[in-house]
């Protein structure tokens, strides 16, 4: 029971910072450069160690200065806030890695939401990124340009996709990061970013997506508010070129451009009110048609954060990254689609 409650806490915290479907307030002007100073020549990243105990997440996972049961792994990781160079812009984010010295494979974590709704918090880094890092990975995440004191302007899958891609060279300046082994994780809007970043990019060994967007035309049909609050507000030239701009951001229209070597796992709840189950079902069919290595897990009756099946989903994520990023296994999955629970 305690373990189940901890997974519920984890998914609650994730949902608070990554839900895509809601519009948000405008971001404040960037203070990243004033905060961090200029990059030196050749410098791609600046980091600062974070004491999670002095942040709100510390109150949730600590009891009398001791980590609650199930969160002991936090003592094995180091959490850094960071700023990195993305197309000459200073963009903020987090790096989480094991305390023990060594060479570790890397996971790029792509947040959900838009603007500052869904911004990365120390809680995201400690609870979710930290769980992955404790399994022996360097985990890095971007807030995307224009958000959380970052420079530039968010484009919801436009030039801000470079903020994901630019994390790859950034990893080369992080001690202990093995850039020959890189995986990617995306949730909600972060799923869209993951598919776009992986397009024609075989450097990404494996991808995991939870509740991910993959057909923005379908989303517009099911969620008219997304057009008025997000698409029209953030996507450049949307008014004059709306259909083409949405197709550019929708993996169902270009599965043939995804690397045949990359292994994709995507999981989705059938009662997801933010991103319809129609989207991953269509993506599965397209992946089958184009022989893209993948597994699609459909959770009956579950929501956007797969809260009811959090423990099972967490196990699938860890296993996928261990198998295909850390160990470089051949793709030999028995089935490409599962509907759970089976009963």
QUIMOGI-V623033 format. One record per backbone hydrogen bond with DSSP energy under -0.5 kcal/mol. NH is the residue of the N-H (numbers start at 1). CO is the residue of the C=O. Records with the same first field share a line. If there is no record, write none. Layout:
NH: CO ; CO
//
This chain:
5: 1
6: 2
7: 3
8: 4
9: 5
10: 6
11: 7
12: 8
13: 9
14: 10
15: 11
16: 12
17: 13 ; 14
18: 14
19: 15
32: 149
35: 31
36: 32
37: 33
43: 40
46: 83
48: 81
50: 79
52: 50
54: 51
55: 52
58: 52 ; 55
59: 55 ; 56
60: 56 ; 57
61: 57
62: 58
63: 66
66: 63
68: 61
71: 68
74: 71
75: 72
76: 73
77: 74
78: 97
80: 95
81: 48
82: 93
83: 46
84: 91
85: 44
86: 84 ; 89
89: 86
91: 84 ; 89
93: 82
94: 141
95: 80
96: 139
97: 78
99: 76
104: 102 ; 176
105: 136
106: 181
107: 138
108: 183
109: 107 ; 140
110: 108 ; 185
111: 109 ; 142
113: 18
114: 117
116: 25
117: 114
118: 116
119: 116
125: 121
126: 122
127: 123
128: 123 ; 124
129: 124
130: 125
132: 128
133: 129
134: 130
135: 131 ; 132
136: 133
137: 133
138: 105
139: 96 ; 137
140: 107
141: 94
142: 109
143: 92
146: 151
147: 144
150: 147
151: 90
161: 158
162: 159
163: 160
164: 160 ; 161
165: 161
166: 162
167: 164
168: 165
169: 165
170: 166
171: 167
172: 168 ; 169
173: 170
174: 171
175: 173
177: 174
178: 104 ; 176
179: 177
181: 178
182: 203
183: 106
184: 206
185: 108
186: 208
187: 110
188: 210
190: 187
191: 188
192: 188
193: 189
194: 190
195: 191
196: 192
197: 193
198: 194
199: 195
200: 257
201: 198
204: 201
205: 182 ; 203
206: 182
207: 263
208: 184
209: 265
210: 186
211: 267
213: 188
219: 215
220: 216
221: 217
222: 218
223: 219
226: 223
227: 223 ; 224
228: 224
229: 225
230: 226
231: 226
232: 227
234: 230
235: 230 ; 231
236: 234
238: 235
241: 237
242: 238
245: 241
246: 242
247: 243
248: 244
249: 245 ; 246
250: 247
251: 249
252: 214
253: 250
254: 251
257: 254
258: 255
259: 198
262: 259
263: 205
264: 262 ; 293
265: 207
266: 295
267: 209
268: 297
270: 299
271: 302
272: 269
279: 276
280: 276
281: 277
282: 278
283: 279
284: 280
285: 281
286: 282
287: 283
288: 284
289: 285
290: 286
291: 288
292: 287
295: 264
296: 336
297: 266 ; 295
298: 296 ; 338
299: 268 ; 297
300: 298 ; 340
302: 299
306: 303
310: 307
313: 309
314: 310
315: 311
316: 312
317: 313
318: 314
319: 315
320: 316
321: 317
322: 318
323: 319
324: 320
325: 321
326: 321
327: 322
329: 323
332: 330
338: 296
340: 298 ; 338
//
